[in-house]
């Protein structure tokens, strides 16, 4: 019998014994399973969810009678029988003329009976005319393009810094298919012309 055959014979015995020794060592030194340290699932209070049902990352979209598309997203919403509320809200109004108004708010309430959205908790508005506006609250209609602030507004626009008692955004009665942003109830404008040559 040559040396090669003897080596193969020894390996046929030695390799399985080595594998068996490694496996037995793994089982002997393995850590014990702690059932309390199982994989964590959702950190949710089931009783709280049953008491106050809510939706995570909801989205709402629709089209008004005049053709404007409204989209609303939120971090969390709580449904109700006639109204629903949501927190950390982002909304967008895209009018048929291509204008895009972006809104964000701390909270929103959907009144299904009145077909309105009421944004609150500090509202930020960016209009297609170039205005960046802040107000405490804003009420929007869902069946037509119409929005009205709940109080004072302040912000910046192409002409400079503007403050007013309120604002409205509606369709332009004099030019169908167009939309106007109206500052009202005592308007203050600090004119800041573009850099002169």
SULUR-V668165 format. One record per residue. N is the residue number from 1. RES is the residue in one letter. SS is DSSP state (A for helix, B for strand, O for the rest). Layout:
BEGIN
n=N res=RES ss=SS
n=N res=RES ss=SS
END
This chain:
BEGIN
n=1 res=X ss=O
n=2 res=X ss=O
n=3 res=X ss=A
n=4 res=X ss=A
n=5 res=X ss=A
n=6 res=X ss=A
n=7 res=X ss=A
n=8 res=X ss=A
n=9 res=X ss=A
n=10 res=X ss=A
n=11 res=X ss=A
n=12 res=X ss=A
n=13 res=X ss=A
n=14 res=X ss=A
n=15 res=X ss=A
n=16 res=X ss=A
n=17 res=X ss=A
n=18 res=X ss=A
n=19 res=X ss=A
n=20 res=X ss=A
n=21 res=X ss=A
n=22 res=X ss=A
n=23 res=X ss=A
n=24 res=X ss=A
n=25 res=X ss=A
n=26 res=X ss=A
n=27 res=X ss=A
n=28 res=X ss=A
n=29 res=X ss=A
n=30 res=X ss=O
n=31 res=X ss=O
n=32 res=X ss=O
n=33 res=X ss=O
n=34 res=X ss=O
n=35 res=X ss=A
n=36 res=X ss=A
n=37 res=X ss=A
n=38 res=X ss=O
n=39 res=X ss=O
n=40 res=X ss=O
n=41 res=X ss=O
n=42 res=X ss=O
n=43 res=X ss=O
n=44 res=X ss=O
n=45 res=X ss=O
n=46 res=X ss=A
n=47 res=X ss=A
n=48 res=X ss=A
n=49 res=X ss=A
n=50 res=X ss=A
n=51 res=X ss=A
n=52 res=X ss=O
n=53 res=X ss=O
n=54 res=X ss=O
n=55 res=X ss=B
n=56 res=X ss=B
n=57 res=X ss=O
n=58 res=X ss=O
n=59 res=X ss=B
n=60 res=X ss=B
n=61 res=X ss=B
n=62 res=X ss=B
n=63 res=X ss=B
n=64 res=X ss=O
n=65 res=X ss=O
n=66 res=X ss=O
n=67 res=X ss=O
n=68 res=X ss=O
n=69 res=X ss=B
n=70 res=X ss=B
n=71 res=X ss=B
n=72 res=X ss=B
n=73 res=X ss=B
n=74 res=X ss=B
n=75 res=X ss=B
n=76 res=X ss=B
n=77 res=X ss=B
n=78 res=X ss=B
n=79 res=X ss=O
n=80 res=X ss=O
n=81 res=X ss=O
n=82 res=X ss=O
n=83 res=X ss=B
n=84 res=X ss=B
n=85 res=X ss=B
n=86 res=X ss=B
n=87 res=X ss=B
n=88 res=X ss=B
n=89 res=X ss=B
n=90 res=X ss=B
n=91 res=X ss=B
n=92 res=X ss=B
n=93 res=X ss=B
n=94 res=X ss=B
n=95 res=X ss=O
n=96 res=X ss=O
n=97 res=X ss=O
n=98 res=X ss=O
n=99 res=X ss=O
n=100 res=X ss=B
n=101 res=X ss=B
n=102 res=X ss=B
n=103 res=X ss=B
n=104 res=X ss=B
n=105 res=X ss=B
n=106 res=X ss=B
n=107 res=X ss=B
n=108 res=X ss=B
n=109 res=X ss=B
n=110 res=X ss=B
n=111 res=X ss=B
n=112 res=X ss=O
n=113 res=X ss=O
n=114 res=X ss=O
n=115 res=X ss=O
n=116 res=X ss=B
n=117 res=X ss=B
n=118 res=X ss=B
n=119 res=X ss=B
n=120 res=X ss=B
n=121 res=X ss=B
n=122 res=X ss=B
n=123 res=X ss=B
n=124 res=X ss=B
n=125 res=X ss=B
n=126 res=X ss=B
n=127 res=X ss=O
n=128 res=X ss=O
n=129 res=X ss=O
n=130 res=X ss=O
n=131 res=X ss=O
n=132 res=X ss=B
n=133 res=X ss=B
n=134 res=X ss=B
n=135 res=X ss=B
n=136 res=X ss=O
n=137 res=X ss=O
n=138 res=X ss=B
n=139 res=X ss=B
n=140 res=X ss=B
n=141 res=X ss=B
n=142 res=X ss=O
n=143 res=X ss=O
n=144 res=X ss=O
n=145 res=X ss=O
n=146 res=X ss=B
n=147 res=X ss=B
n=148 res=X ss=B
n=149 res=X ss=B
n=150 res=X ss=O
n=151 res=X ss=O
n=152 res=X ss=O
n=153 res=X ss=B
n=154 res=X ss=B
n=155 res=X ss=B
n=156 res=X ss=B
n=157 res=X ss=B
n=158 res=X ss=O
n=159 res=X ss=O
n=160 res=X ss=B
n=161 res=X ss=B
n=162 res=X ss=B
n=163 res=X ss=B
n=164 res=X ss=B
n=165 res=X ss=O
n=166 res=X ss=B
n=167 res=X ss=B
n=168 res=X ss=B
n=169 res=X ss=B
n=170 res=X ss=B
n=171 res=X ss=B
n=172 res=X ss=O
n=173 res=X ss=O
n=174 res=X ss=O
n=175 res=X ss=O
n=176 res=X ss=O
n=177 res=X ss=O
n=178 res=X ss=O
n=179 res=X ss=B
n=180 res=X ss=B
n=181 res=X ss=B
n=182 res=X ss=B
n=183 res=X ss=B
n=184 res=X ss=B
n=185 res=X ss=O
n=186 res=X ss=O
n=187 res=X ss=O
n=188 res=X ss=B
n=189 res=X ss=B
n=190 res=X ss=B
n=191 res=X ss=B
n=192 res=X ss=O
n=193 res=X ss=O
n=194 res=X ss=O
n=195 res=X ss=O
n=196 res=X ss=O
n=197 res=X ss=O
END
